[in-house]
């Protein structure tokens, strides 16, 4: 998935989906076909056409240090990002 990330402040991010690509399948010939085609579905354009806007998903950072960031979305899902 490709998305636009807008940092609104030190604790708030807003994410807007641009496109998504399906990779991998548990059906062997479909898997190879999809890898060869490399199609990206323009999710953002579809939302804009059908609804008149692209949904923006806010995420709030609850903890951050040099190696880890913990954020939460509007549905109270937690996401943990770490440096490798």
Residue frames as qw, qx, qy, qz and C-alpha x, y, z in Angstrom:
[[0.000, 0.889, 0.457, 0.000, 0.00, 0.00, 0.00],
 [0.369, 0.232, -0.020, 0.900, 1.19, 3.51, -0.81],
 [0.247, -0.828, -0.496, 0.083, -0.01, 6.30, 1.42],
 [0.187, 0.661, -0.112, 0.718, 0.54, 9.96, 2.14],
 [0.574, -0.493, -0.503, 0.418, 1.59, 10.71, 5.72],
 [0.036, 0.750, 0.013, 0.660, 1.00, 14.21, 7.04],
 [0.501, -0.239, -0.573, 0.602, 2.64, 14.97, 10.39],
 [0.168, -0.822, -0.332, -0.431, 0.32, 17.45, 12.10],
 [0.329, -0.817, 0.312, -0.355, 2.36, 17.76, 15.27],
 [0.029, 0.511, -0.836, 0.200, 4.70, 15.82, 17.53],
 [0.392, -0.013, 0.852, -0.346, 1.92, 13.41, 18.57],
 [0.641, 0.488, 0.430, -0.408, -0.50, 13.42, 15.61],
 [0.141, -0.189, 0.751, 0.617, -0.18, 11.83, 12.14],
 [0.674, 0.438, 0.255, -0.537, -2.79, 11.76, 9.39],
 [0.323, -0.162, 0.842, 0.400, -2.64, 9.01, 6.77],
 [0.632, 0.505, 0.039, -0.586, -4.32, 9.06, 3.37],
 [0.702, 0.013, 0.680, 0.213, -4.30, 5.89, 1.21],
 [0.235, 0.579, -0.405, -0.668, -3.16, 6.43, -2.38],
 [0.742, 0.281, -0.486, -0.366, -3.03, 2.94, -3.88],
 [0.685, -0.357, 0.613, -0.169, -2.73, -0.70, -2.94],
 [0.507, 0.460, -0.678, -0.269, -1.09, -3.63, -4.68],
 [0.929, -0.212, 0.200, -0.229, -1.85, -7.30, -4.17],
 [0.310, 0.595, -0.741, 0.017, 1.27, -9.43, -3.87],
 [0.047, -0.191, 0.953, -0.232, 1.39, -13.10, -3.20],
 [0.772, -0.048, -0.121, -0.622, -1.33, -15.70, -3.39],
 [0.563, -0.269, 0.767, -0.152, -1.80, -19.22, -2.15],
 [0.830, 0.456, 0.313, -0.077, -2.74, -20.24, -5.72],
 [0.629, -0.292, 0.398, 0.601, 0.57, -20.84, -7.58],
 [0.418, 0.406, 0.498, 0.642, -0.38, -19.64, -11.09],
 [0.088, -0.929, -0.306, -0.187, -2.23, -16.59, -9.72],
 [0.559, -0.716, 0.089, 0.409, 0.79, -15.72, -7.58],
 [0.545, -0.079, 0.442, 0.708, 3.14, -15.70, -10.60],
 [0.222, 0.663, 0.520, 0.491, 0.62, -13.82, -12.76],
 [0.243, -0.945, -0.219, 0.004, 0.17, -11.07, -10.15],
 [0.569, -0.568, 0.223, 0.551, 3.93, -10.71, -9.65],
 [0.479, 0.178, 0.517, 0.687, 4.38, -10.33, -13.42],
 [0.086, 0.768, 0.490, 0.404, 1.57, -7.78, -13.84],
 [0.356, -0.185, -0.330, 0.855, 2.46, -5.54, -10.87],
 [0.123, -0.636, -0.459, -0.607, -0.91, -3.78, -10.84],
 [0.117, -0.143, -0.522, 0.833, -1.65, -1.07, -8.31],
 [0.089, -0.688, -0.689, -0.212, -5.30, -0.32, -7.56],
 [0.128, 0.341, -0.102, 0.926, -5.85, 3.46, -7.14],
 [0.295, -0.537, -0.751, 0.247, -7.87, 3.29, -3.91],
 [0.129, -0.437, -0.213, 0.865, -7.55, 7.03, -3.29],
 [0.170, 0.069, -0.454, -0.872, -8.98, 7.90, -6.72],
 [0.320, -0.362, -0.836, -0.259, -11.87, 5.47, -6.24],
 [0.246, -0.557, -0.599, 0.519, -12.79, 7.01, -2.87],
 [0.034, -0.351, 0.044, 0.935, -12.52, 10.49, -4.34],
 [0.225, -0.072, -0.645, -0.727, -14.75, 9.57, -7.31],
 [0.390, -0.417, -0.806, -0.155, -17.40, 7.72, -5.30],
 [0.415, -0.651, -0.533, 0.345, -17.47, 9.73, -2.08],
 [0.130, 0.937, 0.097, 0.308, -16.01, 13.09, -3.11],
 [0.168, -0.838, 0.470, -0.220, -13.02, 12.81, -0.77],
 [0.681, 0.214, -0.671, 0.202, -10.31, 10.46, 0.40],
 [0.716, -0.667, -0.194, -0.070, -10.68, 9.28, 4.01],
 [0.233, 0.647, -0.526, 0.500, -7.98, 10.55, 6.36],
 [0.826, -0.384, -0.408, 0.061, -7.02, 8.32, 9.27],
 [0.106, -0.824, 0.378, -0.409, -5.54, 10.10, 12.30],
 [0.845, -0.134, -0.444, 0.265, -3.04, 8.29, 14.53],
 [0.296, -0.888, 0.201, -0.289, -1.83, 9.53, 17.89],
 [0.588, 0.334, -0.625, 0.389, 1.63, 8.74, 19.27],
 [0.701, -0.674, -0.125, -0.198, 1.55, 7.54, 22.86],
 [0.683, -0.599, 0.307, 0.283, 5.19, 6.69, 23.34],
 [0.706, 0.664, -0.132, 0.209, 8.37, 7.40, 21.41],
 [0.527, -0.716, 0.344, 0.302, 12.08, 7.07, 22.09],
 [0.057, 0.655, -0.607, -0.445, 15.19, 6.46, 19.95],
 [0.044, -0.181, 0.954, 0.236, 14.21, 2.89, 19.09],
 [0.022, 0.407, 0.912, 0.041, 10.44, 2.56, 19.29],
 [0.282, -0.034, -0.028, -0.958, 7.21, 4.43, 18.55],
 [0.066, 0.370, 0.917, -0.130, 3.75, 3.33, 19.74],
 [0.258, 0.000, -0.168, -0.951, 0.73, 4.85, 18.03],
 [0.267, 0.372, 0.841, -0.288, -3.02, 4.29, 18.23],
 [0.037, -0.225, -0.554, -0.801, -5.63, 4.86, 15.53],
 [0.431, -0.201, 0.040, -0.879, -9.24, 6.02, 15.83],
 [0.835, -0.175, -0.394, -0.342, -10.42, 2.42, 16.37],
 [0.586, -0.671, 0.410, -0.197, -8.00, 1.97, 19.31],
 [0.958, 0.188, -0.059, 0.211, -5.70, -0.35, 17.33],
 [0.425, -0.795, 0.330, 0.280, -2.10, -0.13, 18.51],
 [0.794, 0.557, -0.121, 0.212, 0.87, -0.03, 16.11],
 [0.611, -0.679, 0.270, 0.305, 4.45, -0.52, 17.27],
 [0.648, 0.721, -0.171, 0.176, 7.26, 0.69, 15.03],
 [0.689, -0.616, 0.248, 0.291, 10.87, -0.17, 15.86],
 [0.287, 0.811, -0.473, -0.191, 14.22, 0.61, 14.31],
 [0.991, 0.093, -0.062, 0.073, 16.07, -2.33, 12.89]]
